[in-house]
């Protein structure tokens, strides 16, 4: 797929042991990088997203706190503009 998108949403679920978090991360790059997150979790999952932009590339990464349990992130991305 070619072309540049100025906004997207990432719907995600993060599960770690018996804790989970489900949410939406919305990112826009016009006129500058702006992002917002809306989520629900049943207990603290220790998940933090990091969104960065370099020229025309946006990177979404995540960090987690150490709880002794592995986590699993599943997601889907929708282009908005």
C-alpha positions in Angstrom: 0.0 0.0 0.0 1.4 3.4 -0.9 0.5 6.9 0.4 0.7 8.6 3.7 -1.9 8.5 6.4 -2.3 11.4 8.8 -4.3 9.6 11.5 -4.9 6.0 12.7 -6.4 4.1 15.6 -4.9 1.0 17.2 -7.5 -1.2 19.0 -5.7 -3.5 21.4 -5.9 -6.0 24.2 -3.1 -6.7 26.6 -3.2 -9.8 28.8 -0.9 -10.8 31.6 -1.7 -13.7 33.9 -5.2 -12.8 35.2 -5.0 -9.1 34.4 -6.1 -7.5 31.1 -6.4 -4.1 29.5 -8.5 -3.3 26.4 -8.3 0.1 24.7 -7.9 2.4 21.7 -4.8 4.4 20.9 -5.6 7.3 18.5 -2.7 9.0 16.7 -2.7 12.1 14.5 0.3 13.7 12.8 -1.3 16.8 11.2 -0.2 19.5 12.1 2.1 17.7 14.7 2.2 14.4 16.6 -0.8 14.1 19.0 -2.1 11.0 20.5 -4.7 9.9 23.1 -5.5 6.6 24.7 -8.8 5.3 26.2 -8.7 2.0 28.0 -10.2 -0.2 30.7 -8.3 -2.7 32.8 -9.3 -5.0 35.6 -6.1 -4.4 37.6 -2.8 -2.6 36.8 -1.1 -4.3 33.9 2.0 -2.1 34.0 1.6 -1.2 30.3 2.8 2.1 28.9 2.7 3.1 25.2 5.4 5.3 23.7 4.5 7.1 20.4 7.3 8.9 18.4 7.6 10.5 15.0 10.7 10.8 12.8 10.0 12.6 9.5 7.1 10.6 7.9 7.4 7.5 10.1 5.4 7.1 13.3 6.5 4.4 15.8 4.3 2.9 18.5 6.2 0.8 21.1 5.3 -0.3 24.6 7.0 -0.9 27.9 5.8 -3.0 30.8 6.7 -3.2 34.5 8.2 -6.4 35.8 5.6 -8.6 37.4 7.1 -12.0 36.9 4.4 -12.9 34.2 4.7 -12.7 30.4 2.3 -10.5 28.6 0.6 -10.7 25.2 -0.4 -7.7 23.1 -2.9 -8.2 20.3 -4.0 -5.3 18.1 -5.6 -4.1 14.9 -4.9 -0.8 13.1 -7.5 1.4 11.2 -6.4 4.3 9.0 -8.5 7.4 9.6 -7.2 9.9 7.2 
